[in-house]
Amino acid sequence: MKLKATIVDETSPDHNSVIVTFEGDKNKKHFEIKCSFNPYIHKMRKWDSWEMIIKWDSEIFTDEKTGTKSYFTYLLCDKAFEINSPYGKKD
């Protein structure tokens, strides 16, 4: 699915993830997006707006002792396109 997001935390050359808020989210919750590329190398910066192609993935962990299940949902991005940047045009 295509979602418009604003980056709300600095990107790092050491991580392939970015923290965003989604356009239209009245609660302005922060979400971690795990990218198949390095956002820092693609010059994704804090306060930039991007259109991201998002896929969902999940993992289920079962506690060996109790049998209790824990569910983890991940947001994944393979492609992103810059919409707007307060820093002007990037090189």
Stockholm file with secondary structure:
# STOCKHOLM 1.0

chainA/1-91         MKLKATIVDETSPDHNSVIVTFEGDKNKKHFEIKCSFNPYIHKMRKWDSWEMIIKWDSEIFTDEKTGTKSYFTYLLCDKAFEINSPYGKKD
#=GR chainA/1-91 SS CEEEEEECSCCCTTCSEEEEEETTCTTCCCEEEEESSCTTTTTCCTTCEEEEEEEEEEEEEECTTTCCEEEEEEEEEEEEEEEECTTCCCC
#=GC SS_cons        CEEEEEECSCCCTTCSEEEEEETTCTTCCCEEEEESSCTTTTTCCTTCEEEEEEEEEEEEEECTTTCCEEEEEEEEEEEEEEEECTTCCCC
//
